[in-house]
Amino acid sequence: MSAASLLEDASGFWIPTPMFESIKHQIDALVSCGHTGMLIIGEARLGKSNAMRALEHALTNRSGQSIRVFYTHYGLRDVGTIRAVFAKTARALGFDVKRQSADTLLDHIVIRLADAAMGNDTRQVALAVDEAQLLTIDQLNAFAEIYNDLVNLHINCSILFIANSDQFHSLANALLRPEKRYLRERFFNNVVRFYGIRSESELKDCLAGYDDYAVSETPRICATEYFCPTLYEQSWRLTDIAPIFWQNYRERYGIPLGQESWGMAQFVRTTHLLLMDYLPHCDDKDDLLTLEACVIKSLEGAGIVSSLVTLVGHND
């Protein structure tokens, strides 16, 4: 795979970020304390899904033993039944779900999670459920069944629900009803907020991920060196552009659009353009005007402002 392909592969490209480290720390603390569930919530396109996938082997118990995290997600086309939940989860765990009853699917899920939990002394396992805002209140009972069956096997399971904040209100209101207390207290008492990039310092840490991202192992060449060899030879690194980058994003997009944080989807598109298309044409690390022009063009090309807004405004 070419160096450009490594960065352009949206499903495979991932760099550690301050946001990921923060969410991992919070989840680690809750799981270590024996909490059985939590809600990770934030705006769309901030990077929640990639962060949760990256947790697959990142959680540990107090003894440093790995706690496996399995990942599944839901969509609008999914049937709103409990069996549909079992089928989606079982498929994510590698099972063939055709013509399988709900009870059989539940057995598959429980056995797979229990087997994974046996890999650590505390018998812990976690299940991450993405796009949880698309589930119905009745479908949450499926996860209560999974949890209860695992408890009967003396397995400690934490279920992590991930949701978009602007779509979760109806399900949140349903969970607040008195008769849903058993679901609320089991899975939703702990709410963890997920954010994108909120400061120049966090932006710099994300850019450092590119400076350390290997596009070749023999010899080891990082993305910045590969795409910007002239600047790299002048001891310039992508982190050096953080002040210009942050200022232009905030003044041109963040503040006017009222964005609380810069989502990873937008940031990655912008930085890919900057690193692969514009900065390679710069040959002087001290030419701040040209560097800033590269940043501006990259921000413009990243689609931070939807073209649909312009279309609707024109029609009005």
C-alpha positions as a Markdown table, in Angstrom:
| # | Residue | x | y | z |
|---|---|---|---|---|
| 1 | Met | 0.0 | 0.0 | 0.0 |
| 2 | Ser | 1.4 | 3.4 | -0.9 |
| 3 | Ala | 2.0 | 6.2 | 1.6 |
| 4 | Ala | -0.9 | 8.2 | 0.3 |
| 5 | Ser | -3.2 | 5.2 | 0.5 |
| 6 | Leu | -2.3 | 4.7 | 4.1 |
| 7 | Leu | -3.6 | 8.2 | 4.9 |
| 8 | Glu | -6.5 | 8.1 | 2.5 |
| 9 | Asp | -7.9 | 4.9 | 3.9 |
| 10 | Ala | -10.6 | 6.4 | 6.1 |
| 11 | Ser | -11.5 | 3.1 | 7.6 |
| 12 | Gly | -8.0 | 2.2 | 8.6 |
| 13 | Phe | -6.3 | 5.6 | 9.4 |
| 14 | Trp | -6.2 | 6.4 | 13.0 |
| 15 | Ile | -3.9 | 8.5 | 15.3 |
| 16 | Pro | -3.9 | 8.7 | 19.1 |
| 17 | Thr | -5.5 | 12.0 | 20.2 |
| 18 | Pro | -6.0 | 13.8 | 23.6 |
| 19 | Met | -9.7 | 13.1 | 23.2 |
| 20 | Phe | -9.1 | 9.4 | 22.9 |
| 21 | Glu | -6.8 | 9.3 | 25.9 |
| 22 | Ser | -9.4 | 11.2 | 27.9 |
| 23 | Ile | -12.3 | 8.9 | 27.0 |
| 24 | Lys | -10.1 | 5.8 | 27.6 |
| 25 | His | -9.1 | 7.1 | 31.1 |
| 26 | Gln | -12.8 | 7.8 | 32.0 |
| 27 | Ile | -14.0 | 4.4 | 30.7 |
| 28 | Asp | -11.0 | 2.6 | 32.4 |
| 29 | Ala | -11.9 | 4.2 | 35.7 |
| 30 | Leu | -15.6 | 3.3 | 35.5 |
| 31 | Val | -14.9 | -0.3 | 34.4 |
| 32 | Ser | -12.3 | -0.7 | 37.1 |
| 33 | Cys | -14.9 | 0.4 | 39.7 |
| 34 | Gly | -17.3 | -2.3 | 38.5 |
| 35 | His | -19.8 | -0.1 | 36.7 |
| 36 | Thr | -22.0 | -2.2 | 34.4 |
| 37 | Gly | -22.7 | 0.4 | 31.8 |
| 38 | Met | -22.3 | 4.0 | 30.6 |
| 39 | Leu | -23.3 | 6.4 | 27.9 |
| 40 | Ile | -20.7 | 8.1 | 25.7 |
| 41 | Ile | -22.3 | 11.0 | 24.0 |
| 42 | Gly | -21.2 | 13.8 | 21.7 |
| 43 | Glu | -22.0 | 15.6 | 18.5 |
| 44 | Ala | -21.9 | 13.7 | 15.2 |
| 45 | Arg | -18.6 | 13.3 | 13.3 |
| 46 | Leu | -16.3 | 14.0 | 16.3 |
| 47 | Gly | -14.6 | 10.7 | 16.1 |
| 48 | Lys | -16.5 | 8.6 | 18.6 |
| 49 | Ser | -16.8 | 5.5 | 16.5 |
| 50 | Asn | -13.1 | 5.3 | 15.7 |
| 51 | Ala | -12.2 | 6.0 | 19.3 |
| 52 | Met | -14.4 | 3.1 | 20.5 |
| 53 | Arg | -13.0 | 0.7 | 17.9 |
| 54 | Ala | -9.5 | 1.6 | 19.1 |
| 55 | Leu | -10.5 | 0.5 | 22.6 |
| 56 | Glu | -10.7 | -3.1 | 21.5 |
| 57 | His | -7.5 | -4.1 | 23.3 |
| 58 | Ala | -6.8 | -0.9 | 25.2 |
| 59 | Leu | -8.7 | -1.5 | 28.5 |
| 60 | Thr | -7.1 | -3.2 | 31.4 |
| 61 | Asn | -8.1 | -4.3 | 34.9 |
| 62 | Arg | -6.2 | -3.2 | 38.0 |
| 63 | Ser | -3.7 | -6.0 | 37.5 |
| 64 | Gly | -2.9 | -4.8 | 34.0 |
| 65 | Gln | -4.7 | -7.7 | 32.3 |
| 66 | Ser | -6.5 | -6.9 | 29.1 |
| 67 | Ile | -10.3 | -6.5 | 29.1 |
| 68 | Arg | -11.6 | -7.2 | 25.6 |
| 69 | Val | -14.0 | -4.7 | 24.1 |
| 70 | Phe | -16.3 | -5.9 | 21.3 |
| 71 | Tyr | -17.9 | -3.4 | 19.0 |
| 72 | Thr | -21.3 | -3.3 | 17.2 |
| 73 | His | -23.4 | -0.5 | 15.7 |
| 74 | Tyr | -27.0 | 0.1 | 14.6 |
| 75 | Gly | -28.7 | 1.8 | 11.7 |
| 76 | Leu | -32.1 | 3.2 | 10.7 |
| 77 | Arg | -32.8 | 0.2 | 8.5 |
| 78 | Asp | -32.5 | -2.2 | 11.3 |
| 79 | Val | -35.7 | -3.9 | 12.4 |
| 80 | Gly | -37.0 | -2.5 | 15.7 |
| 81 | Thr | -37.2 | -5.8 | 17.5 |
| 82 | Ile | -35.2 | -7.5 | 20.3 |
| 83 | Arg | -34.2 | -10.3 | 17.9 |
| 84 | Ala | -32.8 | -7.7 | 15.6 |
| 85 | Val | -30.5 | -6.5 | 18.4 |
| 86 | Phe | -29.4 | -10.1 | 19.1 |
| 87 | Ala | -28.8 | -10.7 | 15.3 |
| 88 | Lys | -26.8 | -7.5 | 14.9 |
| 89 | Thr | -24.7 | -8.2 | 17.9 |
| 90 | Ala | -24.1 | -11.9 | 17.0 |
| 91 | Arg | -23.1 | -10.9 | 13.5 |
| 92 | Ala | -20.6 | -8.4 | 14.9 |
| 93 | Leu | -19.2 | -11.3 | 17.0 |
| 94 | Gly | -18.7 | -13.4 | 13.9 |
| 95 | Phe | -21.8 | -15.6 | 13.9 |
| 96 | Asp | -24.0 | -16.6 | 11.0 |
| 97 | Val | -27.4 | -15.3 | 12.1 |
| 98 | Lys | -29.6 | -16.6 | 9.2 |
| 99 | Arg | -32.6 | -18.6 | 10.4 |
| 100 | Gln | -31.4 | -18.5 | 14.0 |
| 101 | Ser | -34.0 | -17.9 | 16.8 |
| 102 | Ala | -33.6 | -15.1 | 19.3 |
| 103 | Asp | -32.7 | -17.6 | 22.0 |
| 104 | Thr | -30.0 | -19.2 | 19.9 |
| 105 | Leu | -28.5 | -15.8 | 19.0 |
| 106 | Leu | -28.5 | -14.8 | 22.7 |
| 107 | Asp | -26.7 | -18.1 | 23.5 |
| 108 | His | -24.0 | -17.3 | 20.9 |
| 109 | Ile | -23.5 | -13.8 | 22.2 |
| 110 | Val | -23.2 | -14.9 | 25.8 |
| 111 | Ile | -20.8 | -17.7 | 25.1 |
| 112 | Arg | -18.5 | -15.5 | 23.0 |
| 113 | Leu | -18.4 | -12.7 | 25.6 |
| 114 | Ala | -17.9 | -15.2 | 28.5 |
| 115 | Asp | -15.0 | -16.9 | 26.6 |
| 116 | Ala | -13.3 | -13.5 | 26.2 |
| 117 | Ala | -13.9 | -12.6 | 29.9 |
| 118 | Met | -12.0 | -15.7 | 30.9 |
| 119 | Gly | -8.8 | -14.1 | 29.6 |
| 120 | Asn | -8.4 | -12.0 | 32.8 |
| 121 | Asp | -8.7 | -12.9 | 36.5 |
| 122 | Thr | -11.5 | -10.5 | 37.1 |
| 123 | Arg | -13.7 | -12.1 | 34.4 |
| 124 | Gln | -14.4 | -8.8 | 32.7 |
| 125 | Val | -15.5 | -8.0 | 29.2 |
| 126 | Ala | -17.1 | -5.0 | 27.5 |
| 127 | Leu | -19.5 | -4.5 | 24.7 |
| 128 | Ala | -19.6 | -1.1 | 22.8 |
| 129 | Val | -22.9 | -0.3 | 21.2 |
| 130 | Asp | -22.6 | 2.5 | 18.6 |
| 131 | Glu | -25.4 | 4.7 | 17.2 |
| 132 | Ala | -27.5 | 3.8 | 20.3 |
| 133 | Gln | -29.8 | 6.8 | 19.6 |
| 134 | Leu | -31.4 | 4.6 | 16.9 |
| 135 | Leu | -32.5 | 1.9 | 19.4 |
| 136 | Thr | -35.9 | 1.8 | 20.9 |
| 137 | Ile | -36.5 | 1.7 | 24.6 |
| 138 | Asp | -37.8 | -1.8 | 24.3 |
| 139 | Gln | -34.7 | -3.0 | 22.4 |
| 140 | Leu | -32.6 | -2.0 | 25.4 |
| 141 | Asn | -34.1 | -5.0 | 27.2 |
| 142 | Ala | -32.0 | -7.2 | 24.9 |
| 143 | Phe | -28.9 | -5.9 | 26.5 |
| 144 | Ala | -30.4 | -6.4 | 30.0 |
| 145 | Glu | -30.9 | -10.1 | 28.9 |
| 146 | Ile | -27.3 | -10.4 | 27.8 |
| 147 | Tyr | -26.1 | -8.8 | 31.0 |
| 148 | Asn | -28.3 | -11.1 | 33.2 |
| 149 | Asp | -27.2 | -14.3 | 31.4 |
| 150 | Leu | -23.5 | -13.3 | 31.9 |
| 151 | Val | -24.1 | -12.6 | 35.6 |
| 152 | Asn | -25.5 | -16.1 | 35.9 |
| 153 | Leu | -22.2 | -17.3 | 34.6 |
| 154 | His | -20.3 | -15.1 | 37.0 |
| 155 | Ile | -19.1 | -12.9 | 34.2 |
| 156 | Asn | -18.7 | -9.1 | 34.7 |
| 157 | Cys | -19.9 | -7.3 | 31.6 |
| 158 | Ser | -19.9 | -3.5 | 31.0 |
| 159 | Ile | -22.0 | -2.2 | 28.1 |
| 160 | Leu | -20.9 | 1.1 | 26.6 |
| 161 | Phe | -23.6 | 2.9 | 24.6 |
| 162 | Ile | -22.4 | 5.6 | 22.2 |
| 163 | Ala | -24.9 | 8.1 | 20.9 |
| 164 | Asn | -25.2 | 11.4 | 19.0 |
| 165 | Ser | -26.3 | 14.1 | 21.4 |
| 166 | Asp | -28.7 | 15.8 | 19.0 |
| 167 | Gln | -30.7 | 12.6 | 18.5 |
| 168 | Phe | -30.7 | 11.0 | 21.9 |
| 169 | His | -33.4 | 13.2 | 23.6 |
| 170 | Ser | -36.4 | 10.9 | 23.0 |
| 171 | Leu | -34.6 | 7.8 | 24.3 |
| 172 | Ala | -33.3 | 9.8 | 27.3 |
| 173 | Asn | -36.8 | 10.9 | 28.1 |
| 174 | Ala | -38.0 | 7.3 | 27.9 |
| 175 | Leu | -35.2 | 6.1 | 30.2 |
| 176 | Leu | -36.3 | 8.7 | 32.8 |
| 177 | Arg | -39.7 | 7.1 | 33.2 |
| 178 | Pro | -40.0 | 5.3 | 36.6 |
| 179 | Glu | -40.7 | 1.9 | 35.1 |
| 180 | Lys | -37.4 | 2.1 | 33.2 |
| 181 | Arg | -35.3 | 2.6 | 36.3 |
| 182 | Tyr | -33.8 | -0.9 | 36.0 |
| 183 | Leu | -32.3 | 0.0 | 32.6 |
| 184 | Arg | -31.3 | 3.6 | 33.6 |
| 185 | Glu | -29.4 | 2.5 | 36.7 |
| 186 | Arg | -27.8 | -0.5 | 35.1 |
| 187 | Phe | -26.5 | 1.2 | 31.9 |
| 188 | Phe | -27.1 | 5.0 | 31.8 |
| 189 | Asn | -26.3 | 6.5 | 35.3 |
| 190 | Asn | -22.8 | 7.3 | 34.0 |
| 191 | Val | -22.6 | 9.8 | 31.2 |
| 192 | Val | -19.2 | 10.5 | 29.5 |
| 193 | Arg | -19.0 | 13.5 | 27.2 |
| 194 | Phe | -17.0 | 13.2 | 24.0 |
| 195 | Tyr | -15.5 | 16.2 | 22.3 |
| 196 | Gly | -13.4 | 17.0 | 19.3 |
| 197 | Ile | -10.4 | 19.4 | 19.3 |
| 198 | Arg | -11.0 | 22.3 | 21.7 |
| 199 | Ser | -7.7 | 24.1 | 21.9 |
| 200 | Glu | -4.4 | 24.8 | 20.1 |
| 201 | Ser | -2.7 | 22.5 | 22.5 |
| 202 | Glu | -5.0 | 19.6 | 21.6 |
| 203 | Leu | -4.6 | 20.4 | 17.9 |
| 204 | Lys | -0.8 | 20.3 | 18.3 |
| 205 | Asp | -1.1 | 16.9 | 19.9 |
| 206 | Cys | -3.1 | 15.6 | 17.0 |
| 207 | Leu | -0.6 | 17.0 | 14.5 |
| 208 | Ala | 2.1 | 15.2 | 16.4 |
| 209 | Gly | 0.3 | 12.0 | 15.4 |
| 210 | Tyr | 1.1 | 12.7 | 11.8 |
| 211 | Asp | 4.7 | 13.5 | 12.7 |
| 212 | Asp | 4.9 | 10.1 | 14.2 |
| 213 | Tyr | 2.7 | 8.2 | 11.7 |
| 214 | Ala | 4.9 | 5.7 | 9.9 |
| 215 | Val | 4.2 | 5.3 | 6.1 |
| 216 | Ser | 7.2 | 3.1 | 5.7 |
| 217 | Glu | 8.9 | 0.7 | 8.2 |
| 218 | Thr | 12.1 | -0.2 | 6.4 |
| 219 | Pro | 13.4 | 2.4 | 6.7 |
| 220 | Arg | 11.0 | 4.0 | 9.1 |
| 221 | Ile | 9.6 | 7.2 | 7.4 |
| 222 | Cys | 6.9 | 9.3 | 9.0 |
| 223 | Ala | 4.1 | 11.0 | 7.1 |
| 224 | Thr | 5.6 | 14.5 | 7.5 |
| 225 | Glu | 9.0 | 13.4 | 6.2 |
| 226 | Tyr | 7.6 | 11.5 | 3.3 |
| 227 | Phe | 5.3 | 14.3 | 2.0 |
| 228 | Cys | 7.3 | 17.3 | 3.0 |
| 229 | Pro | 11.0 | 16.3 | 2.7 |
| 230 | Thr | 12.3 | 19.8 | 2.1 |
| 231 | Leu | 10.6 | 21.2 | 5.2 |
| 232 | Tyr | 11.5 | 18.2 | 7.2 |
| 233 | Glu | 15.2 | 18.6 | 6.4 |
| 234 | Gln | 15.0 | 22.1 | 7.9 |
| 235 | Ser | 13.9 | 20.5 | 11.2 |
| 236 | Trp | 10.3 | 21.6 | 10.6 |
| 237 | Arg | 7.5 | 19.4 | 11.9 |
| 238 | Leu | 3.7 | 19.6 | 11.3 |
| 239 | Thr | 3.3 | 20.6 | 15.0 |
| 240 | Asp | 5.0 | 23.9 | 14.1 |
| 241 | Ile | 2.0 | 25.0 | 12.2 |
| 242 | Ala | -0.4 | 24.5 | 15.1 |
| 243 | Pro | -0.8 | 28.3 | 16.0 |
| 244 | Ile | -1.5 | 29.3 | 12.4 |
| 245 | Phe | -3.8 | 26.3 | 11.9 |
| 246 | Trp | -5.8 | 26.9 | 15.0 |
| 247 | Gln | -6.2 | 30.6 | 14.5 |
| 248 | Asn | -7.5 | 30.2 | 11.0 |
| 249 | Tyr | -9.9 | 27.4 | 11.9 |
| 250 | Arg | -11.4 | 29.3 | 14.8 |
| 251 | Glu | -11.7 | 32.7 | 13.1 |
| 252 | Arg | -13.0 | 31.3 | 9.7 |
| 253 | Tyr | -15.1 | 28.3 | 10.8 |
| 254 | Gly | -15.2 | 27.4 | 14.5 |
| 255 | Ile | -16.5 | 30.7 | 15.9 |
| 256 | Pro | -18.8 | 31.7 | 12.9 |
| 257 | Leu | -20.3 | 28.2 | 12.9 |
| 258 | Gly | -20.7 | 28.0 | 16.6 |
| 259 | Gln | -18.7 | 24.8 | 16.8 |
| 260 | Glu | -17.9 | 23.8 | 20.4 |
| 261 | Ser | -15.0 | 21.6 | 19.1 |
| 262 | Trp | -13.4 | 20.6 | 15.8 |
| 263 | Gly | -14.6 | 17.1 | 14.8 |
| 264 | Met | -12.0 | 14.5 | 13.8 |
| 265 | Ala | -13.6 | 13.9 | 10.4 |
| 266 | Gln | -13.2 | 17.6 | 9.4 |
| 267 | Phe | -9.8 | 17.8 | 11.0 |
| 268 | Val | -8.4 | 14.7 | 9.2 |
| 269 | Arg | -9.8 | 15.8 | 5.8 |
| 270 | Thr | -8.2 | 19.3 | 6.3 |
| 271 | Thr | -4.8 | 17.9 | 7.5 |
| 272 | His | -4.6 | 15.3 | 4.7 |
| 273 | Leu | -5.1 | 18.1 | 2.1 |
| 274 | Leu | -2.5 | 20.2 | 3.9 |
| 275 | Leu | 0.1 | 17.5 | 4.2 |
| 276 | Met | -0.3 | 15.8 | 0.9 |
| 277 | Asp | -1.3 | 18.5 | -1.5 |
| 278 | Tyr | -0.2 | 22.0 | -0.3 |
| 279 | Leu | 2.8 | 21.8 | 2.0 |
| 280 | Pro | 4.9 | 19.7 | -0.4 |
| 281 | His | 5.2 | 22.8 | -2.5 |
| 282 | Cys | 6.7 | 24.9 | 0.3 |
| 283 | Asp | 10.5 | 25.0 | 0.6 |
| 284 | Asp | 11.1 | 27.5 | 3.4 |
| 285 | Lys | 10.0 | 26.8 | 6.9 |
| 286 | Asp | 10.2 | 30.6 | 7.7 |
| 287 | Asp | 7.9 | 31.6 | 4.9 |
| 288 | Leu | 4.9 | 32.1 | 7.2 |
| 289 | Leu | 2.7 | 33.8 | 4.5 |
| 290 | Thr | 3.0 | 30.7 | 2.2 |
| 291 | Leu | 2.4 | 28.3 | 5.1 |
| 292 | Glu | -0.7 | 30.2 | 6.1 |
| 293 | Ala | -2.0 | 30.2 | 2.6 |
| 294 | Cys | -1.6 | 26.4 | 2.5 |
| 295 | Val | -3.7 | 26.2 | 5.7 |
| 296 | Ile | -6.4 | 28.4 | 4.3 |
| 297 | Lys | -6.7 | 26.5 | 1.1 |
| 298 | Ser | -6.8 | 23.2 | 3.0 |
| 299 | Leu | -9.6 | 24.5 | 5.3 |
| 300 | Glu | -11.5 | 25.7 | 2.2 |
| 301 | Gly | -11.2 | 22.3 | 0.5 |
| 302 | Ala | -12.3 | 20.2 | 3.6 |
| 303 | Gly | -16.0 | 20.9 | 3.3 |
| 304 | Ile | -16.4 | 22.3 | 6.8 |
| 305 | Val | -19.2 | 24.5 | 5.5 |
| 306 | Ser | -21.8 | 22.4 | 3.8 |
| 307 | Ser | -22.6 | 23.3 | 0.2 |
| 308 | Leu | -26.2 | 22.4 | 1.0 |
| 309 | Val | -26.4 | 25.6 | 3.1 |
| 310 | Thr | -25.6 | 27.6 | 0.0 |
| 311 | Leu | -28.1 | 25.7 | -2.1 |
| 312 | Val | -30.9 | 26.2 | 0.3 |
| 313 | Gly | -30.1 | 29.9 | 0.8 |
| 314 | His | -30.1 | 30.4 | -3.0 |
| 315 | Asn | -33.5 | 28.8 | -3.4 |
| 316 | Asp | -34.9 | 31.0 | -0.7 |
